[in-house]
Amino acid sequence: MASAIKSNARRKDTREKIELGGLIVKAGLRYETRALLLGALIELGERLQLDERERPRLTAIGAEAFRNGRG
């Protein structure tokens, strides 16, 4: 029973990582270095903490990209 729970959790974690990688591709950043991507995400996290107005602005940009099938 415990191994089934671990297996399901591992599958869920793997699926989430695949989906997150897909976002990198959709954003057109597939060929950027890992260091650049991590730096960009760290800076984004900092900006979101400093200015909550960024969250809805960036969410709108992402939602529009999904509607337009970007990527």
MARMI-864961 format. One record per residue: residue in three letters; x, y, z of N, C-alpha, C, O in turn. Coordinates in steps of 0.2 Angstrom, whole numbers, padded with zeros to 4 digits, always signed. Atoms other than C-alpha are relative to their C-alpha. Layout:
ALAXYZXYZXYZXYZ
...
REM end
This chain:
MET+0004-0006+0000+0000+0000+0000+0004+0006+0000+0003+0011-0004
ALA-0005-0006-0001+0014+0012+0005+0004+0001-0007+0005+0007-0009
SER-0003+0000+0006+0023+0008-0011-0004+0003-0006-0002+0007-0010
ALA+0004-0002+0005+0008+0012-0022-0001+0008+0001-0002+0011-0004
ILE+0001-0007-0002+0006+0029-0013+0006+0004-0002+0006+0009-0005
LYS-0006-0003+0002+0024+0033-0016+0001+0000-0008+0003+0005-0011
SER-0001+0000+0007+0023+0028-0034-0005+0005-0003-0003+0008-0008
ASN+0005-0005+0003+0007+0039-0037+0003+0007+0001+0003+0011-0003
ALA-0003-0007-0001+0016+0054-0029+0006+0001-0005+0007+0007-0007
ARG-0006-0001+0005+0032+0051-0040-0003+0001-0007+0000+0005-0010
ARG+0003-0001+0006+0021+0050-0055-0003+0007-0001-0002+0011-0006
LYS+0003-0007-0001+0012+0066-0050+0006+0005-0001+0005+0010-0004
ASP-0006-0005+0000+0029+0075-0047+0003+0000-0007+0005+0005-0010
THR-0003+0000+0007+0036+0069-0064-0005+0003-0005-0002+0007-0009
ARG+0005-0003+0004+0020+0075-0073+0001+0008+0001+0001+0011-0004
GLU-0001-0007-0001+0022+0092-0065+0006+0003-0003+0006+0008-0006
LYS-0007-0003+0003+0040+0094-0070+0000+0000-0008+0002+0004-0011
ILE+0000+0000+0007+0036+0089-0088-0005+0006-0002-0003+0009-0007
GLU+0004-0006+0001+0022+0102-0088+0004+0007+0001+0003+0011-0004
LEU-0004-0006-0001+0034+0115-0081+0005+0001-0006+0006+0007-0008
GLY-0004+0000+0005+0046+0111-0094-0003+0002-0007+0000+0006-0011
GLY+0004-0002+0005+0033+0113-0107-0001+0008+0000-0002+0011-0006
LEU+0001-0007-0001+0030+0131-0101+0006+0004-0003+0006+0009-0006
ILE-0007-0003+0003+0049+0135-0105+0000+0000-0007+0001+0005-0011
VAL+0000+0000+0008+0046+0129-0123-0005+0005-0002-0004+0008-0007
LYS+0005-0004+0003+0030+0138-0125+0002+0008+0000+0000+0012-0004
ALA-0003-0007-0001+0039+0154-0119+0005+0002-0005+0007+0008-0005
GLY-0005-0001+0005+0051+0152-0133+0007+0000+0003+0012+0003+0000
LEU-0007+0000-0003+0066+0149-0121+0003-0007+0000+0008-0008+0005
ARG-0003+0007+0000+0070+0131-0125+0008+0000+0000+0011-0005+0003
TYR-0007+0000+0001+0088+0135-0130+0004+0004+0005+0010+0005+0004
GLU-0003-0005-0004+0092+0147-0116+0004-0005+0005+0002-0011+0006
THR-0004+0004-0005+0105+0141-0102-0005-0001+0006-0009+0003+0007
ARG+0004+0002-0006+0098+0133-0086+0002+0006+0005-0003+0008+0009
ALA-0002-0005-0004+0108+0147-0077-0005+0006-0001-0007+0010+0003
LEU+0004-0006+0001+0098+0161-0086-0007-0001+0002-0010+0003+0005
LEU+0006+0002-0002+0082+0152-0084-0001+0001+0008-0006+0004+0010
LEU+0001+0000-0008+0084+0150-0065+0001+0007+0002-0003+0009+0007
GLY-0001-0007-0002+0091+0168-0064-0007+0004-0001-0009+0008+0003
ALA+0006-0003+0002+0075+0174-0073-0006-0001+0005-0009+0003+0007
LEU+0005+0002-0005+0064+0164-0061+0001+0003+0007-0004+0005+0010
ILE-0002-0003-0006+0073+0170-0046-0002+0007+0000-0005+0010+0005
GLU+0002-0007+0000+0071+0188-0051-0008+0001+0000-0010+0006+0003
LEU+0007+0000+0000+0053+0185-0055-0003-0001+0007-0008+0003+0009
GLY+0002+0002-0007+0050+0178-0038+0001+0007+0004-0004+0008+0008
GLU-0002-0006-0004+0058+0194-0030-0005+0006-0002-0007+0009+0002
ARG+0004-0006+0002+0048+0206-0041-0007-0001+0002-0011+0003+0004
LEU+0006+0001-0003+0032+0197-0036-0001+0002+0007-0007+0004+0009
GLN+0000-0001-0007+0036+0199-0018+0000+0008+0001-0003+0011+0006
LEU-0001-0007+0000+0040+0218-0021-0006+0004-0002-0008+0009+0000
ASP+0006-0004+0003+0025+0223-0032-0005-0005-0002-0005-0009-0007
GLU+0005+0005+0002+0009+0213-0032-0004+0002-0006-0007-0003-0009
ARG+0003-0002+0006+0003+0222-0047+0003-0004-0006+0000-0004-0011
GLU-0003+0004+0005+0015+0212-0057-0004-0007-0001-0004-0009-0007
ARG+0003+0006+0001+0005+0196-0054-0006+0000-0005-0006-0004-0009
PRO+0005+0000+0005-0011+0200-0063+0002+0002-0007+0000+0000-0012
ARG-0003-0002+0007-0001+0209-0077+0003-0006-0004+0001-0007-0010
LEU-0003+0006+0003+0009+0193-0080-0005-0005-0001-0004-0009-0006
THR+0005+0005+0001-0005+0182-0078-0004+0001-0006-0006-0004-0010
ALA+0004-0002+0006-0015+0191-0092+0004-0001-0006+0002-0004-0011
ILE-0004+0002+0005+0000+0189-0103+0000-0007-0002+0000-0009-0007
GLY+0000+0007+0001+0001+0171-0100-0006-0003-0003-0007-0007-0007
ALA+0007+0002+0002-0018+0168-0102-0001+0002-0007-0003-0003-0011
GLU+0000-0002+0007-0017+0177-0119+0004-0005-0004+0002-0007-0009
ALA-0004+0005+0003-0003+0166-0124-0003-0007-0001-0003-0010-0006
PHE+0004+0006+0000-0013+0151-0120-0005+0000-0005-0006-0005-0009
ARG+0006-0001+0004-0028+0157-0129+0002+0000-0008-0001-0003-0012
ASN-0003-0001+0007-0017+0161-0145+0004-0006-0002+0006-0006-0008
GLY-0004+0006+0001-0009+0144-0144+0007+0001-0001+0011-0003-0005
ARG-0007-0001+0000+0008+0151-0142+0004-0006+0002+0003-0009+0007
GLY-0004+0005-0002+0022+0138-0142-0001-0006-0004+0003-0011-0002
REM end
